[in-house]
Amino acid sequence: MAPSPNPAPPLPPLALGVCSWSLQVASIAELRWCLDRLGINVAQIACGDPNHASWAEGDAMPEAARASGILLTGAMLGFPGEDYTTPATIKATGGFGNPADRPDRLERLRWALDRTVALGLSDLMLHAGFLPELDDPDRPAMLDTLARAGQFAHEKGVVLAFETGQETAELLRRTLDDLKAPNLKVNFDPANMLLYDMGDPIRAVDLLGPDIRSVHVKDARRPTTPGRWGEEVPLGRGAVDIGRFVRALKRVGYTGPLVVEREVGDQAGRLRDVAHGLDFLRECLADWPAPP
């Protein structure tokens, strides 16, 4: 597995950052401005798929990002055609879930891997799609697709991290164990588990701990109506219990980045909520007990 050329500098443990798409920015210069406003220099960056987040720099985005001085934790891929209107629509359209979409999305993944390498990064995050249950007849084909995705990433020296939430932690744990690919890991989002109503995020940390590669720090409340979304809320105002979540990460030995994600509201509101989230996380980390 060859390392990425021009690798990004290493991050300090538990570096606080933000997801670029949460800020609704359209250029690296605008991202730089937002980070300066927030008083941080760490971001997870969208690859630039028009469906997820696009960049004014186009193909020159990686060069602009490297020149900006921003410390990047990894890249994030969204696929064209993913529809997050309801849980049912994203189940039908998300990730590699639809067999008809798999060939095109594997090709899109190849593009994203090249962009990840061009950014000097070694981590690419994405939603794999709803994982089939153990008795689902589509499970072998889905696992074959995920294995191919992992192999493509391995050939580029990239770790591929599947985001939590669209399945239970137990099912994701079993899937990673079945795949047995050392470069397939987890991008942990505790709020997604509540938004999709897929179990207890704190227990999920214990189940997935050894494979948690990065973390989206987001808060939410569970849905009150079956088949509808839960509610995403600013950090500390939902049901995750962010302080307890931070302690759980410490318990499993996680030292990677803590990247705030906010996907509700206009840009000004998101900036305000991300700033609140960063302050809230700083308070949580101030209470982080020193190792014995």
Sequence and secondary structure as in RCSB ss.txt:
>XXXX:A:sequence
MAPSPNPAPPLPPLALGVCSWSLQVASIAELRWCLDRLGINVAQIACGDPNHASWAEGDAMPEAARASGILLTGA
MLGFPGEDYTTPATIKATGGFGNPADRPDRLERLRWALDRTVALGLSDLMLHAGFLPELDDPDRPAMLDTLARAG
QFAHEKGVVLAFETGQETAELLRRTLDDLKAPNLKVNFDPANMLLYDMGDPIRAVDLLGPDIRSVHVKDARRPTT
PGRWGEEVPLGRGAVDIGRFVRALKRVGYTGPLVVEREVGDQAGRLRDVAHGLDFLRECLADWPAPP
>XXXX:A:secstr
    SS      TT EEEEGGGGT SSHHHHHHHHHHHT  EEEEE   TTT   TTGGGHHHHHHHTT EEEEE
E   TT   SSHHHHHHHSTT SGGGHHHHHHHHHHHHHHHHHTT SEEEE       TT TTHHHHHHHHHHHH
HHHHHTT EEEEESSSS HHHHHHHHHHH  TTEEEEE HHHHHHTT S HHHHHHHHGGGEEEEEE EEE  SS
TTS  EEE TTSSSS HHHHHHHHHHTT  S EEE   SS HHHHHHHHHHHHHHHHHHHHT     
